[in-house]
């Protein structure tokens, strides 16, 4: 019996993270079940000036190739997408990506709240939101939107985070479904994968 109470009606997973989240993301992607069916959309704070190396570093370890989507690119099943440096990443109705260079939010572009909020709007209760280690409150409101629209919310166990501000901020504004260590998040992905086989 799974502790997660999962079904196969989910349509997407969205992951937010900032300072200290890179190792966690690498670990999750390196142990993703082969043929994982859902698209994974990631908004990670990263250095504006480092355009190269980040995606390559993730792809090197990932079971699936990580891509930075273009504006209007359609979302594909099983794709792993990363918000490009210095762009806000949204998902639009019709399941296409949208990139923008609007003002920073929470001193961040990409802003996690924008990505999470747009995914919550499009996927409603068919979305799983995961928020990892980070040094500011970006992502907290996005997690609240996901929860308010019936999606599932997961944050990294604060005691495991390099910087716990981000998950704690989310826990302060909404009822989080699961507080998990990275290894448990990997187990979660494996359980979820089984629902679709």
C-alpha positions in Angstrom: 0.0 0.0 0.0 1.5 3.3 -1.1 1.8 6.1 1.5 1.2 8.6 -1.4 -2.4 7.6 -2.4 -1.6 8.0 -6.1 -3.6 7.4 -9.3 -2.9 7.7 -13.0 -4.8 10.9 -13.7 -1.9 13.3 -13.2 -0.8 15.2 -16.3 2.4 16.9 -15.3 5.0 17.4 -12.5 6.5 20.9 -11.8 9.7 21.4 -9.8 11.0 24.6 -8.3 14.3 25.1 -6.5 17.1 27.6 -5.8 20.2 27.6 -3.8 21.2 24.1 -2.8 18.6 22.4 -5.1 21.0 21.4 -7.9 22.2 18.2 -6.2 18.7 17.1 -5.4 17.5 17.7 -8.9 20.5 15.8 -10.4 19.8 12.9 -8.0 16.1 12.8 -8.9 16.7 12.9 -12.7 19.4 10.3 -12.4 17.0 7.8 -10.8 13.9 8.7 -12.8 12.2 5.5 -13.9 12.9 4.7 -17.6 10.0 5.8 -19.7 8.5 8.0 -17.0 5.2 9.1 -18.6 4.7 12.6 -17.4 6.4 15.8 -18.5 8.6 17.4 -15.8 8.8 21.2 -15.9 11.6 22.8 -13.8 12.1 26.4 -12.7 15.4 26.6 -11.0 17.1 29.9 -10.0 20.4 30.0 -11.9 23.1 32.5 -12.7 22.0 34.8 -15.5 25.4 34.8 -17.2 26.0 31.1 -17.2 24.1 30.1 -20.3 26.0 26.8 -20.9 26.9 23.9 -18.8 23.8 23.8 -16.6 21.6 21.9 -19.0 24.5 19.7 -20.0 25.3 18.9 -16.4 21.7 17.9 -15.8 21.4 15.9 -19.0 24.7 14.1 -18.3 23.2 12.5 -15.2 19.5 12.4 -16.2 17.8 9.3 -17.6 16.0 11.7 -20.0 17.5 14.5 -22.0 16.8 17.9 -20.4 15.8 20.6 -22.8 15.2 24.4 -22.5 12.0 24.9 -24.4 11.5 27.5 -27.0 8.5 29.9 -26.9 5.3 28.2 -28.1 7.0 24.7 -28.0 4.4 22.0 -27.2 4.7 20.0 -24.0 5.4 16.4 -24.7 4.7 13.3 -22.5 7.8 12.3 -20.7 9.8 15.4 -21.6 12.0 17.1 -19.0 12.0 20.9 -19.4 14.1 23.6 -17.7 13.3 27.3 -17.7 16.1 29.0 -19.7 18.4 31.4 -17.9 16.9 34.9 -17.6 13.4 33.9 -18.9 10.1 33.4 -17.1 8.6 30.1 -18.2 4.8 29.5 -18.3 2.6 26.8 -19.6 -0.4 28.1 -21.6 -3.8 26.5 -22.2 -3.3 24.1 -25.0 -0.1 22.8 -23.4 2.4 25.1 -25.1 5.3 26.9 -23.3 5.6 30.6 -23.2 8.8 32.5 -22.5 8.9 36.1 -21.3 11.5 38.6 -20.2 9.1 40.6 -18.0 10.3 42.2 -14.7 11.9 39.9 -12.2 9.7 38.5 -9.4 11.2 37.8 -6.0 14.5 39.1 -7.6 14.3 36.1 -9.9 13.9 35.4 -13.6 12.9 32.6 -14.0 10.5 33.1 -11.1 9.2 29.8 -9.7 5.9 31.4 -8.8 5.2 32.2 -12.4 5.9 28.6 -13.6 4.0 26.9 -10.8 1.1 29.3 -11.0 0.7 28.8 -14.8 0.9 25.0 -14.4 -1.7 25.1 -11.6 -4.0 27.1 -13.9 -3.6 24.7 -16.9 -3.5 21.3 -15.1 -5.6 22.1 -11.9 -5.9 18.9 -9.9 -3.9 16.9 -12.4 -0.6 18.6 -11.3 2.1 17.6 -8.8 4.2 20.5 -7.5 7.6 19.9 -5.8 9.6 22.6 -4.1 13.2 22.0 -3.1 15.9 23.9 -1.2 16.2 27.7 -1.7 17.1 30.9 -0.1 14.0 33.1 -0.8 10.2 32.8 -0.7 9.8 32.3 -4.5 7.6 29.3 -5.1 5.5 29.6 -1.9 2.6 31.3 -3.6 2.9 29.0 -6.5 2.5 26.0 -4.2 -0.5 27.6 -2.7 -2.1 28.0 -6.2 -1.4 24.3 -6.9 -3.0 23.3 -3.6 -6.0 25.7 -4.1 -6.7 24.2 -7.5 -6.6 20.6 -6.1 -3.1 19.6 -7.1 -0.6 17.6 -5.0 2.1 19.5 -3.1 5.5 18.2 -2.0 8.4 20.1 -0.4 11.8 18.9 0.5 12.3 18.1 4.2 13.7 21.4 5.5 16.3 19.7 7.7 17.8 18.2 4.6 17.9 21.4 2.6 21.1 23.4 2.2 18.9 26.4 2.7 15.4 25.8 4.2 13.8 29.2 3.5 11.9 28.1 0.4 10.1 24.9 1.6 9.4 26.6 4.9 7.8 29.6 3.2 5.5 27.2 1.3 4.6 25.4 4.5 3.7 28.7 6.0 1.2 29.7 3.4 -0.5 26.4 2.5 -1.1 22.8 3.7 1.6 20.8 2.1 0.7 17.1 1.3 4.1 15.5 1.7 7.3 16.7 3.3 10.0 14.4 1.9 13.7 13.9 1.7 15.2 13.6 -1.8 15.4 9.8 -1.6 11.7 9.7 -0.7 10.9 12.0 -3.7 12.7 9.5 -5.9 10.5 6.7 -4.3 7.5 8.9 -5.0 8.4 9.1 -8.7 8.8 5.3 -8.8 5.4 4.8 -7.2 3.8 7.3 -9.6 5.4 5.6 -12.6 3.8 2.2 -11.6 0.3 3.8 -11.8 0.8 4.3 -15.5 2.3 0.9 -16.4 
